[in-house]
Amino acid sequence: MKTTGNTIFISGGSAGIGLAIAKKLNATGNKIIINGRSEERLTDALKELDGAAAIQGDLSVEADRIRIAEDLKTNHSDVNIIINNAGAAYAYLLSETTNAHEKAAIEMNTNYLAIIHFTELLLPQLLQKTAAAVVNISSLAVFGSHKFLPTYGATKAALHSYTVALRYTYEEQKNLQIYEVYPPLVNTEFSAEIGGANGIPPSEVADELFTALEKGQFDVPVGETKKYYAATQEAFAKIKS
């Protein structure tokens, strides 16, 4: 995948991993369009991105997804990469809540269903490009759950399954590539309540994604996730042999 001259839409691009990716790809000669719920955060983020644009909205809301997709089709028809980064997570113990199903529903909608719908809305445009990509930001949580994030991992596992199916669906269409990034704990405001201060910097995720785009490496494990990813690949290889 070329790493310059793209027009890239990044959901959740006003902070954390999304902003780090926006900065990296902006600095390497790409046009960036960031999305987020907060107009104030978007305005602040744009100050750090040369020539970038922003579209405010909550992609977990269907009406906003449709509006943002139409905005991209009408005003940014050159978009050839979408990075589905926006997410939701609740840190809690199942033994200390009576509304786990409500938290899980929000996480599943944001981390899985909304991404499927938004990608579906943009696929016709992406398929018209000479070179295009969908990048889904999943998680180390794909490889196992955690008692303090009891329902979050399932949503990322679902996203992983969808991403693999999407890749298989379009593997013969060489103009569309499907990437999945697996960050471990990252030091962002998003992960603060689960010890994010002990995580890797978001710039490390951005650097790994950039390298993967250069190489055409569709699975992008980052940091600690590399050992889990390697173990699963080894297990799959044994099953196939």
Secondary structure, DSSP 8 states (H G I E B T S, - for coil): ---SS-EEEETTTTSHHHHHHHHHHHHTT-EEEEEES-HHHHHHHHTTSTT-EEEE--TTSHHHHHHHHHHHHHH-TT--EEEE---------GGG-S-HHHHHHHHHIIIIIHHHHHHHHHHHHHHTSSSEEEEEE--GGGG--BTTBTTHHHHHHHHHHHHHHHHHHTTT-TTEEEEEEE--SB-SSTTGGGTGGGSB-HHHHHHHHHHHHHHT--EEE-TTHHHHHHHHHHHHHHHH-
